[in-house]
């Protein structure tokens, strides 16, 4: 993962499918919110 990130530009402004697949474990969609879980265990919630 470190080698992959070192190859990326310092400030990426474009979507990267490869980076997304390496970082995101799962995305769960509920009626009232979306939960994004990263492979590191960090979870982010987005509520409407």
Secondary structure, DSSP 8 states (H G I E B T S, - for coil): -HHHHHHS-SS--S--HHHHHHHEEEEEE-SSEEEEEETTS-EEEEE-
